Amino acid sequence: MKKRYENLDGISNIKTTGDMLKWTRERRAKKKDLITQTPSVDQAEVDALLYNETKGSITWIGHSTFLIQMGGMNILTDPVYAARMGMQKRLTAPGIPLIELPEIDIVCISHGHYDHLDFPTIKKLKGNPVFYVPEGLGSLFKRKGYSHVIEANWWESFNDKGISLTFVPAQHWTRRSLLDTNTSHWGGWLLEEEQNNQSVYFVGDTGYFRGFNDVAEKYKPRHILMPIGAYEPEWFMEVSHINPEDAVKAFLELKGEFFIPMHYGAYRLADDTGPEALDRLMAEWKRLEMPDEQLEILKIGETLWL
């Protein structure tokens, strides 16, 4: 029998058929602006990224996909270039065409949901990356023909050519078929490069939970890639997807220096829209009178140089 993974404190996000029907009725009754989309850059800094070997950078490709450059390494998080997600078309194009990415050294996977793990995308990556994946996903990668795969459980750390990678908890779930619910783990990745004092916390997919305090007790991440979308209806989504206000609360608990929002604007996974999520985030930031310079809202395809 396969191992089944759980959230901290045994928090469950199992939903009933009745819950799904209730959500369907609610969605039909809502009026949403589905024309206005999350902005993209006119021209990504493709050449600068391609030939960069010294500077740290964070580029938002879209959704939860980032190109992170640290210590001369090219790191990709949750690579998904899929044009569709289920029955829905992708709303915004990836910020850098897949063929124009540099050779990838490391791929970090947060969990196995299709909007975070897309093998057709991975197949087209240049380079010979090492895949750091949650425990339980390694066998799937190996069946697909990938041999450089390292599985991680919560709080496990690895060192790859000067980059420290630590798999940290998240509150979520996963499934890729009818029979494999929660047979692999989920979490976020803390990436650190000591020489240049750079640290990036890729939160992954999560609801608000006490794990943020646990991370803050052990680490002091500077740049936090925090999800803000797919939270509506909140009675259905709150266990698995953090809303913008709670994302700010989590950022304060983490004592981070820079908040970079993600997980919005590419796919319509719930009832909220990308612009709505961003508006709520900015409103909460203003309400709490937080410093403007700590909020780094990237356009799709935009690069933040560290």
SULZISUL-V880938 format. One record per residue. N is the residue number from 1. RES is the residue in one letter. SS is DSSP state (A for helix, B for strand, O for the rest). PHI is phi as a letter, one per 30 degrees, with the letter a starting at -180 (none if undefined). PSI is psi in radians with two decimals (NA if undefined). Layout:
BEGIN
n:N res:RES ss:SS phi:PHI psi:PSI
n:N res:RES ss:SS phi:PHI psi:PSI
END
This chain:
BEGIN
n:1 res:M ss:O phi:none psi:2.34
n:2 res:K ss:O phi:d psi:2.54
n:3 res:K ss:O phi:d psi:2.45
n:4 res:R ss:O phi:c psi:2.32
n:5 res:Y ss:O phi:c psi:2.70
n:6 res:E ss:O phi:b psi:2.84
n:7 res:N ss:O phi:d psi:2.91
n:8 res:L ss:A phi:e psi:2.51
n:9 res:D ss:A phi:i psi:0.29
n:10 res:G ss:A phi:i psi:0.39
n:11 res:I ss:O phi:d psi:2.21
n:12 res:S ss:O phi:c psi:2.57
n:13 res:N ss:O phi:b psi:0.49
n:14 res:I ss:O phi:d psi:2.29
n:15 res:K ss:O phi:c psi:2.64
n:16 res:T ss:O phi:c psi:2.94
n:17 res:T ss:A phi:d psi:-0.65
n:18 res:G ss:A phi:d psi:-0.68
n:19 res:D ss:A phi:d psi:-0.75
n:20 res:M ss:A phi:d psi:-0.71
n:21 res:L ss:A phi:d psi:-0.68
n:22 res:K ss:A phi:d psi:-0.77
n:23 res:W ss:A phi:d psi:-0.74
n:24 res:T ss:A phi:e psi:-0.75
n:25 res:R ss:A phi:d psi:-0.73
n:26 res:E ss:A phi:d psi:-0.74
n:27 res:R ss:A phi:d psi:-0.71
n:28 res:R ss:A phi:d psi:-0.53
n:29 res:A ss:A phi:d psi:-0.18
n:30 res:K ss:O phi:d psi:2.53
n:31 res:K ss:O phi:c psi:2.08
n:32 res:K ss:O phi:b psi:2.56
n:33 res:D ss:O phi:d psi:1.81
n:34 res:L ss:O phi:c psi:0.18
n:35 res:I ss:O phi:c psi:-0.79
n:36 res:T ss:O phi:d psi:2.24
n:37 res:Q ss:O phi:b psi:2.91
n:38 res:T ss:O phi:d psi:2.30
n:39 res:P ss:O phi:d psi:2.63
n:40 res:S ss:B phi:b psi:2.76
n:41 res:V ss:O phi:d psi:2.68
n:42 res:D ss:O phi:d psi:-0.64
n:43 res:Q ss:O phi:b psi:2.02
n:44 res:A ss:O phi:d psi:2.73
n:45 res:E ss:O phi:d psi:1.05
n:46 res:V ss:A phi:d psi:-0.86
n:47 res:D ss:A phi:d psi:-0.73
n:48 res:A ss:A phi:d psi:-0.67
n:49 res:L ss:A phi:d psi:-0.66
n:50 res:L ss:A phi:d psi:-0.63
n:51 res:Y ss:O phi:c psi:0.16
n:52 res:N ss:O phi:d psi:2.19
n:53 res:E ss:O phi:b psi:-0.04
n:54 res:T ss:O phi:b psi:-0.59
n:55 res:K ss:O phi:d psi:2.60
n:56 res:G ss:O phi:d psi:2.49
n:57 res:S ss:B phi:a psi:2.71
n:58 res:I ss:B phi:b psi:2.09
n:59 res:T ss:B phi:c psi:2.21
n:60 res:W ss:B phi:d psi:1.95
n:61 res:I ss:B phi:d psi:-0.56
n:62 res:G ss:B phi:k psi:2.63
n:63 res:H ss:O phi:h psi:-2.00
n:64 res:S ss:O phi:c psi:0.28
n:65 res:T ss:B phi:c psi:2.07
n:66 res:F ss:B phi:b psi:2.53
n:67 res:L ss:B phi:c psi:2.05
n:68 res:I ss:B phi:c psi:2.22
n:69 res:Q ss:B phi:c psi:2.12
n:70 res:M ss:B phi:b psi:2.37
n:71 res:G ss:O phi:h psi:0.56
n:72 res:G ss:O phi:i psi:0.11
n:73 res:M ss:B phi:c psi:2.51
n:74 res:N ss:B phi:c psi:2.03
n:75 res:I ss:B phi:c psi:2.31
n:76 res:L ss:B phi:c psi:2.31
n:77 res:T ss:B phi:c psi:2.42
n:78 res:D ss:O phi:h psi:1.13
n:79 res:P ss:O phi:d psi:1.98
n:80 res:V ss:O phi:b psi:1.96
n:81 res:Y ss:O phi:c psi:0.19
n:82 res:A ss:O phi:e psi:2.38
n:83 res:A ss:O phi:d psi:-0.30
n:84 res:R ss:B phi:b psi:2.70
n:85 res:M ss:B phi:b psi:1.81
n:86 res:G ss:O phi:i psi:-2.21
n:87 res:M ss:O phi:d psi:-0.06
n:88 res:Q ss:B phi:c psi:2.39
n:89 res:K ss:B phi:d psi:2.61
n:90 res:R ss:O phi:d psi:2.41
n:91 res:L ss:O phi:d psi:-0.59
n:92 res:T ss:O phi:b psi:2.49
n:93 res:A ss:O phi:d psi:2.61
n:94 res:P ss:O phi:e psi:2.54
n:95 res:G ss:O phi:d psi:-0.46
n:96 res:I ss:O phi:b psi:2.23
n:97 res:P ss:O phi:e psi:2.51
n:98 res:L ss:A phi:e psi:-0.69
n:99 res:I ss:A phi:d psi:-0.32
n:100 res:E ss:A phi:c psi:0.03
n:101 res:L ss:O phi:d psi:2.62
n:102 res:P ss:O phi:d psi:3.03
n:103 res:E ss:O phi:d psi:2.33
n:104 res:I ss:O phi:c psi:2.31
n:105 res:D ss:O phi:c psi:-0.66
n:106 res:I ss:B phi:b psi:2.39
n:107 res:V ss:B phi:c psi:2.21
n:108 res:C ss:B phi:c psi:2.15
n:109 res:I ss:O phi:c psi:2.28
n:110 res:S ss:O phi:d psi:-0.66
n:111 res:H ss:O phi:a psi:3.13
n:112 res:G ss:O phi:c psi:0.04
n:113 res:H ss:O phi:e psi:2.60
n:114 res:Y ss:O phi:d psi:-0.44
n:115 res:D ss:O phi:d psi:0.06
n:116 res:H ss:O phi:b psi:-0.22
n:117 res:L ss:O phi:b psi:1.85
n:118 res:D ss:O phi:b psi:1.83
n:119 res:F ss:A phi:d psi:-0.58
n:120 res:P ss:A phi:e psi:-0.60
n:121 res:T ss:A phi:d psi:-0.87
n:122 res:I ss:A phi:e psi:-0.66
n:123 res:K ss:A phi:e psi:-0.49
n:124 res:K ss:O phi:c psi:0.00
n:125 res:L ss:O phi:d psi:2.46
n:126 res:K ss:O phi:d psi:2.64
n:127 res:G ss:O phi:j psi:-3.02
n:128 res:N ss:O phi:b psi:1.23
n:129 res:P ss:O phi:d psi:2.73
n:130 res:V ss:B phi:c psi:2.30
n:131 res:F ss:B phi:c psi:2.05
n:132 res:Y ss:B phi:c psi:2.02
n:133 res:V ss:B phi:b psi:2.72
n:134 res:P ss:B phi:d psi:2.64
n:135 res:E ss:O phi:e psi:2.38
n:136 res:G ss:O phi:j psi:-0.29
n:137 res:L ss:O phi:c psi:-0.24
n:138 res:G ss:A phi:e psi:-0.70
n:139 res:S ss:A phi:d psi:-0.60
n:140 res:L ss:A phi:d psi:-0.78
n:141 res:F ss:A phi:d psi:-0.73
n:142 res:K ss:A phi:d psi:-0.59
n:143 res:R ss:A phi:d psi:-0.50
n:144 res:K ss:O phi:d psi:-0.08
n:145 res:G ss:O phi:j psi:0.20
n:146 res:Y ss:O phi:c psi:2.23
n:147 res:S ss:O phi:c psi:-0.45
n:148 res:H ss:O phi:d psi:1.30
n:149 res:V ss:B phi:b psi:2.26
n:150 res:I ss:B phi:b psi:2.11
n:151 res:E ss:B phi:d psi:2.59
n:152 res:A ss:B phi:b psi:2.44
n:153 res:N ss:O phi:c psi:2.93
n:154 res:W ss:O phi:e psi:2.37
n:155 res:W ss:O phi:i psi:0.07
n:156 res:E ss:O phi:d psi:2.42
n:157 res:S ss:B phi:b psi:2.65
n:158 res:F ss:B phi:b psi:2.74
n:159 res:N ss:B phi:b psi:2.20
n:160 res:D ss:B phi:b psi:1.72
n:161 res:K ss:O phi:h psi:0.79
n:162 res:G ss:O phi:j psi:-0.12
n:163 res:I ss:B phi:c psi:2.18
n:164 res:S ss:B phi:c psi:2.27
n:165 res:L ss:B phi:b psi:2.17
n:166 res:T ss:B phi:b psi:2.25
n:167 res:F ss:B phi:d psi:2.11
n:168 res:V ss:B phi:c psi:2.78
n:169 res:P ss:O phi:d psi:2.71
n:170 res:A ss:O phi:b psi:2.88
n:171 res:Q ss:O phi:c psi:1.82
n:172 res:H ss:O phi:a psi:-2.58
n:173 res:W ss:O phi:a psi:3.10
n:174 res:T ss:O phi:a psi:2.73
n:175 res:R ss:O phi:a psi:2.43
n:176 res:R ss:O phi:b psi:-0.20
n:177 res:S ss:O phi:a psi:3.10
n:178 res:L ss:O phi:d psi:-0.40
n:179 res:L ss:O phi:c psi:0.01
n:180 res:D ss:O phi:c psi:0.44
n:181 res:T ss:O phi:e psi:2.16
n:182 res:N ss:O phi:h psi:0.44
n:183 res:T ss:O phi:d psi:0.00
n:184 res:S ss:O phi:b psi:2.85
n:185 res:H ss:O phi:d psi:-3.11
n:186 res:W ss:O phi:b psi:2.73
n:187 res:G ss:O phi:l psi:-2.92
n:188 res:G ss:B phi:b psi:2.99
n:189 res:W ss:B phi:b psi:2.22
n:190 res:L ss:B phi:c psi:2.08
n:191 res:L ss:B phi:c psi:2.22
n:192 res:E ss:B phi:b psi:2.43
n:193 res:E ss:B phi:b psi:1.84
n:194 res:E ss:O phi:d psi:-0.65
n:195 res:Q ss:O phi:e psi:-0.71
n:196 res:N ss:O phi:c psi:0.20
n:197 res:N ss:O phi:h psi:0.81
n:198 res:Q ss:B phi:c psi:2.35
n:199 res:S ss:B phi:b psi:2.34
n:200 res:V ss:B phi:b psi:2.24
n:201 res:Y ss:B phi:c psi:1.83
n:202 res:F ss:B phi:d psi:1.82
n:203 res:V ss:O phi:d psi:-0.46
n:204 res:G ss:O phi:i psi:-2.51
n:205 res:D ss:O phi:c psi:2.18
n:206 res:T ss:O phi:a psi:2.69
n:207 res:G ss:O phi:d psi:3.02
n:208 res:Y ss:O phi:d psi:2.36
n:209 res:F ss:O phi:a psi:2.98
n:210 res:R ss:O phi:d psi:-0.20
n:211 res:G ss:A phi:d psi:-0.44
n:212 res:F ss:A phi:d psi:-0.70
n:213 res:N ss:A phi:d psi:-0.64
n:214 res:D ss:A phi:d psi:-0.73
n:215 res:V ss:A phi:d psi:-0.75
n:216 res:A ss:A phi:d psi:-0.50
n:217 res:E ss:A phi:d psi:-0.47
n:218 res:K ss:A phi:c psi:-0.50
n:219 res:Y ss:O phi:b psi:2.85
n:220 res:K ss:O phi:b psi:1.29
n:221 res:P ss:O phi:d psi:2.48
n:222 res:R ss:O phi:d psi:-0.98
n:223 res:H ss:B phi:c psi:2.13
n:224 res:I ss:B phi:c psi:2.03
n:225 res:L ss:B phi:c psi:1.77
n:226 res:M ss:B phi:c psi:2.24
n:227 res:P ss:B phi:d psi:2.56
n:228 res:I ss:O phi:b psi:-0.06
n:229 res:G ss:O phi:c psi:3.05
n:230 res:A ss:O phi:i psi:0.78
n:231 res:Y ss:O phi:c psi:-0.11
n:232 res:E ss:O phi:c psi:2.31
n:233 res:P ss:O phi:d psi:2.39
n:234 res:E ss:A phi:d psi:-0.49
n:235 res:W ss:A phi:d psi:-0.43
n:236 res:F ss:A phi:c psi:-0.67
n:237 res:M ss:A phi:c psi:-0.30
n:238 res:E ss:O phi:d psi:-0.50
n:239 res:V ss:O phi:d psi:-0.58
n:240 res:S ss:O phi:c psi:-0.44
n:241 res:H ss:O phi:b psi:2.11
n:242 res:I ss:O phi:d psi:2.46
n:243 res:N ss:O phi:d psi:2.93
n:244 res:P ss:A phi:e psi:-0.67
n:245 res:E ss:A phi:d psi:-0.76
n:246 res:D ss:A phi:d psi:-0.47
n:247 res:A ss:A phi:d psi:-0.69
n:248 res:V ss:A phi:d psi:-0.73
n:249 res:K ss:A phi:e psi:-0.75
n:250 res:A ss:A phi:d psi:-0.71
n:251 res:F ss:A phi:d psi:-0.71
n:252 res:L ss:A phi:d psi:-0.68
n:253 res:E ss:A phi:d psi:-0.59
n:254 res:L ss:A phi:d psi:-0.27
n:255 res:K ss:O phi:h psi:0.70
n:256 res:G ss:O phi:d psi:2.94
n:257 res:E ss:O phi:c psi:-0.62
n:258 res:F ss:B phi:b psi:2.32
n:259 res:F ss:B phi:c psi:2.11
n:260 res:I ss:B phi:c psi:1.92
n:261 res:P ss:B phi:d psi:2.63
n:262 res:M ss:B phi:a psi:-3.04
n:263 res:H ss:O phi:i psi:0.80
n:264 res:Y ss:O phi:a psi:2.69
n:265 res:G ss:O phi:j psi:-0.24
n:266 res:A ss:O phi:c psi:-0.76
n:267 res:Y ss:O phi:b psi:2.54
n:268 res:R ss:O phi:c psi:1.55
n:269 res:L ss:O phi:c psi:-0.28
n:270 res:A ss:O phi:b psi:-2.83
n:271 res:D ss:O phi:d psi:-0.35
n:272 res:D ss:O phi:d psi:2.79
n:273 res:T ss:O phi:c psi:2.85
n:274 res:G ss:A phi:e psi:-0.89
n:275 res:P ss:A phi:e psi:-0.63
n:276 res:E ss:A phi:d psi:-0.80
n:277 res:A ss:A phi:d psi:-0.75
n:278 res:L ss:A phi:d psi:-0.70
n:279 res:D ss:A phi:d psi:-0.75
n:280 res:R ss:A phi:d psi:-0.68
n:281 res:L ss:A phi:d psi:-0.85
n:282 res:M ss:A phi:d psi:-0.62
n:283 res:A ss:A phi:d psi:-0.71
n:284 res:E ss:A phi:d psi:-0.68
n:285 res:W ss:A phi:d psi:-0.78
n:286 res:K ss:A phi:d psi:-0.73
n:287 res:R ss:A phi:e psi:-0.67
n:288 res:L ss:O phi:d psi:-0.01
n:289 res:E ss:O phi:h psi:0.80
n:290 res:M ss:O phi:d psi:2.64
n:291 res:P ss:O phi:d psi:2.28
n:292 res:D ss:A phi:e psi:-0.62
n:293 res:E ss:A phi:d psi:-0.21
n:294 res:Q ss:A phi:d psi:-0.24
n:295 res:L ss:B phi:c psi:1.91
n:296 res:E ss:O phi:c psi:1.54
n:297 res:I ss:O phi:d psi:1.93
n:298 res:L ss:O phi:c psi:2.41
n:299 res:K ss:O phi:d psi:2.76
n:300 res:I ss:B phi:d psi:2.17
n:301 res:G ss:O phi:j psi:-0.07
n:302 res:E ss:O phi:d psi:2.55
n:303 res:T ss:B phi:c psi:2.33
n:304 res:L ss:B phi:c psi:2.10
n:305 res:W ss:B phi:d psi:2.22
n:306 res:L ss:O phi:d psi:NA
END
